């Protein structure tokens, strides 16, 4: 109920066309809550005017989610030793690739920056630098490892696999934009599961909804946590968690901070592609994904608003919602603080 309440309030405040929230246990893959707006009353489904409302957007719809994909690219580059948290590059404010120019979202130039600062400031040029140090073949391999382009296997009907097929042509520009989550489309659950793997010492879990099924004869079938694969080492996962804690403490995500707890998180503001596939509209998707306590996470929260109005950036629209929900869950589970 709390999840639905926070989502409805946030979607209404920013006049979003739709939105979703997912709460996940990183260590088990168990889905604790999921909600979507607009929704419908199952007792009155004949009154629903749009059949799209019957879809579960968390697993049956795909999106280009933008900067929330940056931690995945960074994790791959760090796991391969291509960069470290303190590795630097020179940000010229833009990167030219073929006939294309990629700029930072705020159109600013930051000069010498570390990889930690790349996540704090969400620098497109920096994540493209990390991806190019990694190389296209490995970048593609890690996207697959993290579960993009395949179903998670969750026990919900209609799950789709996402779409990273534009990388098959091997074009430099497609790999550069994929580094910051544009040009590749994923489900919300895929993205949440991938970030949960970073939270879970690098292990990607199979998400599940139902704990136990009891058949007519009284036999119980339990859904036990299942590791799909180890994507990155525990060392890389811990280093990346520190970077995401730094993003919350020092970056745009600072309103996600919770007194007494380490919070790891990342926002994303992604342009929505035009329906004909030629370029992007001025409409956006806002996403925030975060987990706490960061170094022993009890839960991960994923929040998404589609086509919000009145504010350009997810750091402004979603971090307060994350904060409220996270504080509620910490209290509900009586999770002791990291620090007094």
N, C-alpha and C positions, 0 to 999 in steps of 0.2 A: 504493500500500500504506500509506504514512504517513497519508494522508487517511482511509482506512478505519479504521486503527488509532486515530487521535485521536477520530474520531466514535464508534466502538464503546465506547471507554473513557469518553467523556463521557456518552453515552446511558446506559451501565450505572451510572455514578456517581450520576446524578440520576434513575434509574429512569424514563426517558422512554419513552412508548409507541412513538415512532418519531423519526427525525431525518435530516437531510441536510447535506451539505457540498458547496459548489461553489467551484472556483478558476477565475478568469477573467482573461484579459489585457485590461485596459480599452482599450488602444490598438488592438487588432485584433478583439476580440470572441471570440477563440479560447478555448474551454473546455479548461483544462489538466487538470482532474480533477473528477469528480463521484462521490458515494457516497451511499447511503441505507441505513438500518437500520430494521426488520429486512430482511434480503435473503434470497436463496435460491441454491442451487447449481444452475447451468444444466444440469449433468449429471444432476441428480436432480429435475427440475422436477415429475415426477409425484407426488412426495412432499409437495408444497406444499398445505397445507390451505386457505389463503385466497387466492383469485384476486387480491385487492387487492395482494398482494406483486408481481404481475407488472407493475403500473403503475410508471412512473417518476415519483415524487412531485414532482420538480423542475419538470416541465413538464405533468404530467397531473392535478395536484391544485391546488386554489386555497385560499388562506388569507387571513384578516384578520390582517395582520402587525404592526399597532400602530406604535410610535414610530420604527421604521426608515424609515417614510414621511415623517417630519418634515423631513428634509433636502430632499426633493422639494418640499414646500409652501414651505419657506423659499427655495429656489432660484427658484421661480416669483415669489414676492413681491419678491425682490431684483432679478430680471431686469426686472421691470416698474417698478422704482423705488418700490415701495410701502413698503419698509423697507430699512435698511442694517444692517450688522453691529452698529453702535453705537446704532441706534434704540432708544429705551426705551418701556416701557409700565408701568403699575402693576398688579402682580399682586395681586388681592384673594383669591386662593385658589380662586375659582370664577367661572364665567361662566354667567349664566342666559340660555337661548334658548328662547322660548316657555315651555312648562311643564317644560322640562328643565334640569338643572343639571350642568355639566361641572366636575369638580374636578381638581386635580393628583393624580398617582398616589399621592403620599405624604401627601395631604390637608393640606399645609402652605401657608402664605402667604409670599411672598417680597418683596412691595412692589415698589420700582422695579428693573426688570431690563432688560438689553440683549438683543437678538436672539441674540447669541453665548451669553449665559447661558441663554437659552431652550433651546438645543441642549445645552449643558453639563449642565443640570439636568433636561432633558427635560420642560419645563413645558407641560402641555396648554393652559393658559390663554393662554400666550404664542404658541403656534403657531396657536391659534384667532384671536388678535389679528392675526397676520400674514396669515392667510387672509382675514380680513374687510377688511383694508386692500387686499388684492388684488381681492376681489370674486368672486362665484360663477362668473360666465361665464368669467373668465380662469383661475380655479382649475381648472375642468373642462377647459378647453382645454389647460392644462399637463399635467394627468394623462394626457390623450390623447397629447400630444406626447412625454411620457416613456415611452409605450408601454403604459400600463395599458388594459385592455379590448380589446387586439389581440394576436395571436400575434407572437412575436419572429421567426418564420421559421427557427428553428434546425433543423438536419438530424437531428431525432429524431422518431419516430412519436408520434402521439396528442396533440400539443401543444394545450392549450386557451387561450382568450383572456382568462380572468379575467372579473370581473363588477363593473362600476361603475354598473350600471343604476339603482340606488336614487337616484342623483343626478338622474335624468331628471325626477323630480317637483319638483325645485327647492326642496326644503324646507331652511330654514336649518340645522336641527339635523343633517341628513345631511351637509351641506358642512362643518359644524364638526367632526363626528367623523371625516370623511374626511381632514381636515387632519392628524390623528394616527393615521391608518391603521386606523380601525375603521369597519365598515359597507361598505367596499369590499374586494373579494377579488381577489388577484393570485396568479400563480404565483411560485415562488421565483426562477426564472430571470428573469422580468420585473423583479422588484425588484432583483436583482443587476445586471441590464443598465442599469436606470435610475440606480443609484448609480454604476455604471461610467461613465456619460455625464458625471457631475460630475467624476470622476477624469480623464476624457479631454477636457478643455477644452470640455466642453459638447456633444460629438458622441456621438450614440447609435449604437452599432455593431450589426450583425446578428451574433448569436452563432453559432458553428459548432464542430462536433466534429472532423470529418474534414479533414485537411490536403490529401490528394491521393487521387484515385481512379484506378486503372489498369485499363483494360478488357482484354478478351481479346486484342485486337490490340496491346496495349502502349501505347495512347494514354493520356497523363496528363491528368487534369482537376484543376486546383488550385483550392482554395477561397481566393480572395483576400479580404482584409478589405474590408468593405462598410459605408460610412457610410449609415445609414438617414435621419438628418436631424440638423441642429444644433438642439439644444433650448434651450440658453442660451449666452450669449457666453463666451469664454475668461475675461474679467474676472470675471464672476459666478461661474464655476466655480472660479477661483482663490480668490476671497473666501470661498466656501463651504467649500473644502478647508481654509482656515485655521481656519474655525469648527469643522470636524470634527477638526482636529488639537488645537484647544483643548479639545474635548469629551474627547479621549483624555488630554490632559495634566492637565486640571482637573476633569473630570466623573467620572461613575460608571464610565466606560470605562478608568480609569487603569491597570488591570492588563493592558491591551492594549499598553502602552508597550514599546518595544524600544530598548535602549541603542544610541545612534548613528544612529537612524533616526527620521524624522518619520512618524507613523502617523495616518491619518485614519479615524475610525470612529464607529459609532452602534449602540446596543443598542435592542432592542424587547421589551417584555413585553405581550402582547396577550391579552385574554380571548377564549375560544372561544365562538361563538354556540351557543345551544341548538338542537337539531335542528328544533324547530317554528318557529324563526326569531323567537321572542318573547323577546328579552333574551339574557343571557349566563350561561354556567355559571361555576363558580369555578375551572375548569381554564384553563391558559394555554399560550401558545406563546412560547418564548424565541427571539430572533433576534439575531445580531450580524453586521454587515457592516463590513469595513474594508479599506483599501488602503495600500500602502507600496512604495517611498518616496513619501510623499504628493504631492510636487510633480513627480515623474517616475515614476509608478507602474508597477512591473513586473507586479504581480498584485493582484487583489481576492479576498478570501475571504468567503464567505457561509456562516454556520453556523445551523442551525435545530434546536431540540428541541421536540417536541410532547408536552404534558402531563408536563413534568418534575415531580419531587416533591422536597420537602425544602428548596427555596429559591424564594422568590417572584420574584426578579429576574434577568434575563439577564446583568446586569453581573457577577453572582457566578458564574453557571454557565458562561458562554461565553467571557469575555475570556481566561481562562488557556488555553483550547483554541486560541483564535485566536493567542495569543502563541507557543505551542509550534509550531504549524503554520507561522506566518509566519517564525519564526527558521529553521526547517528549510528552507523554500523560499529564503530569502535566502542561506543557506549553499550550497544546491544550485546556484543560479544564480550564485553568487559576486558578489552585488550589492554594490558598494562603499557604505560608510556615507555619510550626509549630513554627519555631523559626527564629529570624533574624540572 
